[in-house]
Each structure stands twice: as structure tokens, then as C-alpha cells.
């Protein structure tokens, strides 16, 4: 994959946070102001279904989908999920089905349209590049999601929470109109993987329009991972790296040794520089001094998340955002790295907030249900077919599916919690908030604990 036509990335990358925290409005505002705006593609099909079910206030998503190049597909999605005026009591709207190895055509259409709409709205009204972020761990939708993002002209794809070596070939296959495939691991004795196959031309009934190939930027945490990408992929497959240190919010790489981060987790940035690709450093880097520090090590700049997650333009529920800002401004916000909270198995940075899943009593009082299925993993059933399980689902059900009981201890329903944090939860969904270790930027951006700020102020601060 040639990087010849890939645009230059600015010094600041906005992180692709949570479920809809990095929403199109945030990404659009960031990119419009000269940084790289990023939309979160995680659970995008479920987000779009809920937005349409709430009446698509402002009509933004229907406007975006009116430009979708295959209108018979977008019409199916709107007809299935849109409710005029919004479903006030939640009785009429329906959630997206769970992804499986045999997704329905409607679910495929919903995933493609969601990613198209996210990117379209993020790019609307300006000519600067936009990125979309995915988690390698959530692999079943990848071929459909990336198709939708590329149809909208996405400029970059960032991806972490795993080693996404297959993404460059997915990009090439979509752009060249070929069959798109993706191997997904399966826990089992005889089945070790399942290959998702998608033929866009068959699905849409006609050839795709000419598409540009977005640049690919893996999110990594070590020199070892950087070398793996450089050795295993053809030259030009990777446009650059985001190096996330353990203080970053969201999912972190596990410690290389023991239960705590130490010298083995430190990155040798001189070695990264020798690879000859652009790189950005993330994790508590939201200060002008850290931007200069990163550039002194040879980095193009920094990736920052929390400072944008707390902007007025982000998708975070306004009440939750105000509470986090208030606590952070007062120096009373605590974020812990929880090794058990996320069903992914990756450490997850959790902000300690009352009435959220960070509180043990709230977690224990919640019924263990799996309302979204986004983090389910594949395993082999006794008859040789494939089943799905998640450590956050009901204990008896997980054990019945041959899961280990110890894997369920402390596991939160992150899918449900992050939807609630974005204001898209239903009445019984409880938020979980992820935040980086350092929110010291708040005292420079807010004049009081009740104050707020936007993207323009955040970028002005970061650039000194």
C-alpha cells in the first residue's frame, strides 16, 4: 500500500475514545482547527441504531446517509431503525443485532452506513484529514466498518488493543474491489480461527466507486511491536505509529513483567526514530511542554485524549462531563488501572465516580446481562460449531460455555457502561468512565470548577 497520496498528519492527534465520545462533531472541530480529528468506530452500528431510534435530532445522520452511494442500502437502514420524533419510552426502538460469523444483510448494511455517516460528518465543511479508530479485539465488524469509512473518504485508520497486521490487506482489497477477508481467533481444539469474507460488489449489486487508500497507523506500546509491523508487512503498509504509554486512558497494554509497569515497559524512542516513520506519543501528554518534549525525541507530536473527551464538543453525557471536570479541577479525580474491569483482558483505566460501575457496590448490584455483545469472543462448541461468550455475562452461562469462573471476577459490562457514558444508554444501563492519569490541563482551561471549554481553547493551550 503506497503512502504517496496519504496526507501529512499534524503535530496533534485526537484520540479515538470510548463509544461515541470521539463523535463526528468533536473530530470535525479538531480537524477544522488544524489537528487530526478522530471518530471512534467502536460499536458504531449500535450507536447509529440508537441515534435513529431517538429520532436523529437535527437530522444529521439522515443527511449524511442521503449522500451514501448506494441509496437502496441506506434506505433499508433508515426504514428499520429510524423513529420519527424519537422513541420516548424505549418500547418501539430496536437495537442492532449482535455480530456473529453469519451476520444478517441488515446488520452488514447498518455497520457500513454507520461508519460512512461518522466519517462523512467528521469531514463535512473542511478539507483537512480525518481518522477513524477501531479496536483489533472487536474484529467481527472490521471488513464492513472499514468499507463504510472508505466510502466516505476516511484519511487514516488507527487501531490498537491487539496486533492488527491484517488491516493493510483489508484496505487494499476494498480499494481494488476484491474479496475482503479477515481471520478471527477461535478458542478451541480443532478450530483455531474463523475467516470473515465479504464481497462488496455482490452485496451492493454493483462495483464500488473509485476509493482512496487511507493511511494505517497502529497504536502500540513497545519497540517489539513496532519491529513486528516493520518485519511482517510490506514496505509502505504502515504510515506511522502512535506509542501509548501506560498513563493513557482506555485500554492499556499489559505490563511486560509482573503486575506493575516498570523498566521493561519503557519505550526506546531513539530506536523508534530509526524506523524512519512518523510517530506520536500518547499518555498524559496534554501540555505544551510535553509536545515540545515529544518533538525533541524525534516524534511528529502527541496523541491526546482526555483533554478532548472533556471538551464541550465531545460525545460524553453533559452531566458526567461536568462532574469529571469539577473533580479534576479540584484535584479530586482518581483514575485506576483495573486489570479485571474490561472483558477484553487488557488493563482498563477507570475514573472513580459515584453511581458508576467504578464502585464495587454498584457493580455487584447490577444484573449481569449482555445487552450489546460487542466484546464477545469466539469459542468452539462440542459439535464443532462456533459459540460466543463474554466474561461480563451471567456467571452460570459463561461457565456453561466452558469459560473459567476466575475470568468473570470483576469483569464489567464495558459495552453497556460506555454507551451510557455517551448518553446513549437505556434506563438500566450504568456508566463507566475511562480517563487518563493526568487532567492537570483543566486548571489552565477552566476558571472555576463550574467552567467549561471547547476544542479551540484546548488546541490553543496545547500549542502554547
Helices and strands as residue ranges (DSSP letters): E 12-14, H 24-32, E 37-40, H 44-53, G 57-59, H 60-65, H 71-81, H 105-123, E 130-135, H 142-151, E 156-160, H 167-175, E 180-187, E 193-198, H 200-204, E 215-220, H 223-232, E 240-244, E 250-252, G 263-265, H 269-274, E 278-282, H 288-296, E 301-304, H 306-309, H 318-329, E 335-338, E 347-351, H 360-365, E 377-380, E 386-389, H 395-400, G 405-408, H 414-421, H 442-445, H 455-462
